[in-house]
């Protein structure tokens, strides 16, 4: 195999596993609840902690991959993820499982930006790079789509422990190949090795506090001081962070990167994508198991074709469409499927949950839409960025995704508790999904129109 292709496969394997673990827990939740005797609100922290630590440490992971070496950080992240997956799979108590689940997020936060940086620095030509980033991002989309089907099957026929243990052999092989075949990191000066650790701590604590407040907002009457204090602490920490980023000589994030409209639009679109897709994973699990009375294994098997569809779309459709559409246009194409899928799920609530309608809706979202959205927005985020800043730029987009996931899921859960429905998945939750999709389409259309006007103005001047 060509060395470049092997490097791409190694990086893609790392991001596949961390994306897989976002979704794989969903259909295992009833089994975990049964073993530890806990409620839905408690068990949801397994997803919340993973998302928080993943999103909170992503910027740090991106910065370290740029400064200390992308190969070194990829190996470290993969090792952390492998060991914490082993710990989660062998956990004998919920608290122990929750700690290892959070630390999985830390490992994933090191894998994602370093893997992206490895790909973008290995493939340097524009067309070559875009194709490689597309393949890499499609593995993340496939991993997210595969998680539901695998989670239901594994938790039923083996046990929920294997939902985590399955990562260990995959990452062991990845680590061996990465050690021998990833290019050595180039030497960096001592000055460039300095990292703004304090800003990293402020970022993580600010995001943790913000999401904790959003998660517990439903209890504001009983815990007014705790909830309000968490929001005040979050805004204070993030305000201090913003001031520090503007005043520090070597900040964690160079705010001048945000002058690129493509990165800003990518970040906002990723917030919507995180809120939409993590919300969808949560809702489809409830819909199939609670409202339609399917077992975890049955639900998982029904979702298997969409994992295959996602892989086929990434392999055959994505390269052809990417030649005809630029990244922003392809994102609109992907979001159109997300919107259609949400509409079909909403219609199914009013028509008694016909299985074909539910499955077609899920296919539009996890089988097609997610593949195009994640890939196109990843490319959009780095298309105007210097190679030396790829790690930080990709982690800005990814942080936006997980911030959207944490806040979006908490908001959806809050609304479903404030306005309860006879169904586990009410129409309000699906209207919220539609809102996320319409918001993303709006910002992308604005970006496309604005870009066209700028180009027309430049042509007129010349």
Secondary structure as GFF3:
##gff-version 3
##sequence-region A 1 462
A	DSSP	alpha_helix	3	23	.	.	.	ID=ss1
A	DSSP	three_ten_helix	26	28	.	.	.	ID=ss2
A	DSSP	alpha_helix	29	36	.	.	.	ID=ss3
A	DSSP	alpha_helix	40	43	.	.	.	ID=ss4
A	DSSP	alpha_helix	45	67	.	.	.	ID=ss5
A	DSSP	alpha_helix	70	89	.	.	.	ID=ss6
A	DSSP	alpha_helix	94	122	.	.	.	ID=ss7
A	DSSP	alpha_helix	126	157	.	.	.	ID=ss8
A	DSSP	alpha_helix	161	181	.	.	.	ID=ss9
A	DSSP	three_ten_helix	191	193	.	.	.	ID=ss10
A	DSSP	alpha_helix	197	215	.	.	.	ID=ss11
A	DSSP	three_ten_helix	217	219	.	.	.	ID=ss12
A	DSSP	alpha_helix	224	247	.	.	.	ID=ss13
A	DSSP	three_ten_helix	255	259	.	.	.	ID=ss14
A	DSSP	alpha_helix	261	286	.	.	.	ID=ss15
A	DSSP	pi_helix	287	291	.	.	.	ID=ss16
A	DSSP	alpha_helix	296	312	.	.	.	ID=ss17
A	DSSP	pi_helix	313	317	.	.	.	ID=ss18
A	DSSP	alpha_helix	318	324	.	.	.	ID=ss19
A	DSSP	alpha_helix	327	350	.	.	.	ID=ss20
A	DSSP	alpha_helix	355	362	.	.	.	ID=ss21
A	DSSP	pi_helix	363	369	.	.	.	ID=ss22
A	DSSP	alpha_helix	370	382	.	.	.	ID=ss23
A	DSSP	three_ten_helix	387	389	.	.	.	ID=ss24
A	DSSP	alpha_helix	390	418	.	.	.	ID=ss25
A	DSSP	alpha_helix	427	461	.	.	.	ID=ss26
###
